[in-house]
Amino acid sequence: MNLYDQNNTLSAHHIKADQQADAKVPDGLWQKCPKCGTAIITKHLDQYNTCPHCHFGFRIGARQRLAWLVDDFTETDQDLLSQDPLNFPDYQQKLATCRQKTTLNDSVLTGTAQIGDQHFGLGIMDPYFIMGSLGTVTGEKITRLFERATQDRLPVILFTASGGARMQEGILSLMQMAKISTAIKEHSTAGLLYITVLTDPTTGGVTASFAMQGDIILAEPHSLVGFAGRRVIEQIMHRRIPKDLQDAETLLKNGFIDRIVERQEEKSALQWLLKYGG
């Protein structure tokens, strides 16, 4: 019996497909790193959810990040809820689903935090809440974060993860860029430190405003950071762009960010910067 055909592959004649195979394989058993292509057994990932080969950080929720990032945290503005100013189809249902999935009221978690003896204001955007999009409540929470930090004379650390402005809220979403930027300016004028940590992905209006306004700008390895997407850029320029054009490493090389920090090092690096960077 010939088990292999002429192309040295298993002969279809000798393979009986199991029609129920998909049902027998658990969902999420394997993950493939989108950067280096390494296949990873999901249960082998540690609390940081990073690729063991290239250190790319898989997308994680805000509360999952919070668990290993700080020693203490007090949440603020958890009672703010987005409305539906444009009566956008199915928007309220999408909001309800995301609130249940992330246990957040909107796409950013804000509050006051502590690492060692360092106290600061903390914001963490969640890519699982409508792709971390910038809505009115997101903007209001970040603005209040900076206003409180200015009043209490605290530095601010903000983790960004966003697809940009939230289309379901139209122009009201875009207005948040200016509102947040004003609060950041007042915080800066008071002589206070602002650190941003860019995670995958940080794009659109978030990149065009508060993500790149930090006094110190860090990024996780291989994070996608940019304004427009690859397809839009290529359609406008009528040419192909390098695959790594929007990688954090390219931004570091060209002076847009200050340092790339792996997740395992973020807590200690931020503690040092809070102590000596201000």
C-alpha positions in Angstrom: 0.0 0.0 0.0 1.3 3.4 -0.9 0.8 5.8 2.0 2.3 8.8 0.2 1.5 10.1 -3.2 4.0 11.3 -5.9 4.4 14.7 -4.1 5.6 13.0 -1.0 2.5 14.1 1.0 0.0 11.8 2.7 -2.3 10.4 0.0 -5.9 11.5 0.4 -7.0 8.0 -0.6 -5.6 6.6 2.6 -6.9 9.4 5.0 -10.4 9.2 6.5 -11.3 12.7 7.7 -12.9 13.0 11.1 -15.9 15.3 10.5 -16.1 16.0 14.2 -12.4 16.9 14.6 -13.0 20.7 15.1 -15.3 20.0 18.0 -12.7 17.9 19.7 -10.0 20.5 19.7 -10.4 23.2 22.4 -10.6 26.8 21.3 -7.5 28.9 22.1 -5.2 25.8 22.6 -2.4 27.5 20.5 -1.5 31.0 19.8 0.7 32.2 16.9 2.9 35.2 17.5 2.0 37.8 14.8 5.5 39.1 14.7 7.9 36.1 14.6 5.4 33.3 13.7 6.2 31.1 16.7 3.4 28.7 17.7 2.9 28.8 21.4 0.7 26.6 23.6 -1.5 29.1 25.4 -1.2 27.5 28.8 2.6 27.9 28.6 2.2 31.7 28.5 3.0 33.4 31.8 1.1 36.3 33.5 2.8 38.7 31.1 1.4 37.0 27.9 4.5 37.6 25.9 6.1 35.6 23.1 9.1 33.7 24.6 11.0 34.1 21.3 10.7 37.8 20.3 9.0 39.2 23.5 6.0 40.6 21.6 3.2 41.4 24.0 -0.1 39.7 23.2 -3.1 42.0 23.8 -4.3 41.9 27.3 -7.1 43.6 29.2 -6.6 46.5 31.6 -7.3 44.6 34.7 -5.0 41.7 33.7 -2.1 44.3 33.2 -3.0 45.9 36.5 -2.5 42.7 38.4 1.3 42.5 37.9 2.0 46.2 37.3 1.4 47.9 40.7 1.4 47.3 44.4 -1.8 49.3 45.2 -4.6 50.8 43.1 -7.7 52.9 43.8 -10.1 53.2 40.8 -11.8 56.5 39.9 -14.8 57.5 37.8 -16.1 54.0 37.4 -19.7 55.5 37.5 -19.3 57.3 34.1 -21.2 55.7 31.3 -21.2 56.4 27.6 -24.5 57.6 26.0 -25.6 57.2 22.4 -25.5 60.8 21.0 -25.9 59.7 17.4 -28.4 56.9 17.9 -25.9 54.6 16.2 -27.3 51.2 15.4 -26.5 48.5 18.0 -24.2 50.8 19.9 -25.8 50.4 23.3 -25.7 46.6 22.9 -22.0 46.8 22.0 -21.3 48.9 25.0 -23.2 46.5 27.3 -21.3 43.5 25.9 -17.9 45.2 26.4 -18.8 46.3 29.9 -19.6 42.7 30.8 -16.5 41.3 29.0 -13.9 43.7 30.5 -15.7 44.7 33.8 -14.9 48.3 32.8 -17.4 51.2 32.3 -15.4 52.3 29.2 -12.2 51.7 27.3 -9.8 53.1 29.9 -9.2 52.2 33.6 -8.1 55.2 35.7 -7.1 55.8 39.3 -4.3 56.4 41.7 -1.6 53.8 42.1 1.6 52.9 44.0 4.8 51.0 43.1 7.0 50.8 46.1 7.1 54.2 47.6 6.1 56.0 44.4 2.5 57.4 44.1 1.1 58.4 40.8 -2.0 58.7 38.6 -2.5 55.7 36.3 -4.5 55.1 33.2 -4.7 51.8 31.2 -6.5 51.6 27.9 -8.2 48.2 27.2 -8.1 46.9 23.6 -11.0 44.6 24.3 -13.4 47.5 24.8 -14.4 48.4 21.3 -10.7 48.2 20.3 -9.7 50.7 23.0 -11.4 53.4 21.0 -11.5 57.0 22.2 -15.1 57.9 23.2 -16.5 60.7 25.2 -16.3 58.9 28.5 -12.7 57.7 27.7 -11.7 61.3 27.1 -13.5 62.5 30.2 -11.8 59.9 32.4 -8.3 60.7 31.1 -8.9 64.4 31.4 -10.0 64.0 35.0 -7.0 61.8 35.7 -4.7 64.6 34.7 -6.7 67.3 36.5 -6.6 65.3 39.8 -2.9 64.6 39.3 -2.2 68.3 38.8 -4.2 69.2 41.9 -2.5 66.5 44.0 0.9 67.1 42.3 1.3 63.6 41.1 3.0 62.2 38.0 0.9 60.3 35.5 1.6 57.0 33.7 -0.7 56.2 30.8 -0.7 52.9 28.9 -2.2 53.3 25.4 -3.9 50.6 23.3 -6.3 52.0 20.8 -7.7 51.8 17.3 -8.3 55.5 17.4 -11.5 57.7 17.7 -14.8 55.9 18.3 -16.8 56.3 15.1 -20.1 55.6 17.0 -19.7 59.0 18.6 -18.6 61.0 15.6 -17.2 64.5 16.1 -17.7 64.2 19.9 -15.0 61.5 19.9 -12.5 63.7 18.0 -13.1 66.6 20.5 -11.6 64.4 23.2 -8.1 64.8 21.7 -8.1 68.6 22.3 -9.7 68.3 25.8 -7.1 65.7 27.0 -4.3 67.7 25.4 -5.3 70.8 27.4 -5.3 68.9 30.7 -1.9 67.5 29.8 -0.6 71.0 29.1 -1.8 72.2 32.5 -0.1 69.2 34.2 3.1 69.9 32.4 3.0 73.6 33.2 2.8 72.6 36.9 6.2 70.9 36.4 4.8 67.3 36.7 6.0 64.2 35.0 4.0 62.3 32.3 5.1 58.9 31.1 3.3 57.1 28.2 3.7 53.4 27.5 2.7 52.5 23.9 1.3 49.0 23.5 0.0 47.1 20.5 -1.8 48.7 18.8 -1.6 52.5 19.4 -3.1 54.2 16.4 -5.4 57.0 15.1 -6.3 60.0 17.1 -4.7 58.5 20.3 -1.3 58.5 18.6 -2.0 62.0 17.2 -2.6 63.4 20.7 -1.9 62.2 24.2 0.1 59.0 23.3 3.0 61.1 21.9 2.8 63.9 24.4 4.6 62.2 27.2 7.8 63.6 28.7 9.1 60.1 28.5 7.7 57.7 25.8 8.2 54.0 26.3 6.9 51.1 24.1 6.6 47.4 24.3 8.6 45.3 21.8 7.2 45.1 18.2 4.1 47.2 19.1 2.2 48.7 16.2 2.3 52.5 16.6 1.1 54.9 13.9 -1.7 57.1 12.7 -3.2 55.6 9.6 -3.3 51.9 8.8 -1.0 50.3 6.2 -3.7 50.0 3.6 -4.6 53.7 3.8 -1.0 54.8 3.6 -0.3 52.7 0.6 -3.4 53.9 -1.2 -2.5 57.5 -0.6 1.2 57.1 -1.5 0.6 54.6 -4.4 3.5 52.6 -3.2 4.4 49.7 -0.8 5.7 50.7 2.6 8.2 48.6 4.7 6.6 45.9 6.8 8.3 47.3 9.9 7.5 51.0 9.3 5.1 51.2 12.2 7.0 48.9 14.6 8.2 50.3 17.9 11.7 49.5 16.9 11.5 51.7 13.8 10.1 54.6 15.9 12.9 54.2 18.4 15.5 54.3 15.6 14.0 57.5 14.3 13.7 59.2 17.6 9.9 59.1 18.2 10.2 57.1 21.4 12.8 56.9 24.2 13.0 53.2 25.0 11.5 49.8 24.4 10.7 47.9 27.6 9.6 44.3 27.9 6.6 43.7 30.1 8.6 41.8 32.7 10.8 44.9 33.2 8.0 47.6 33.2 7.3 47.7 36.9 10.9 48.2 37.9 11.6 50.6 35.0 8.6 52.8 35.9 9.5 52.8 39.5 13.0 54.1 38.7 11.7 56.7 36.3 9.1 58.0 38.8 11.9 58.3 41.4 14.6 59.9 39.2 12.9 61.0 36.0 10.9 63.9 37.5 
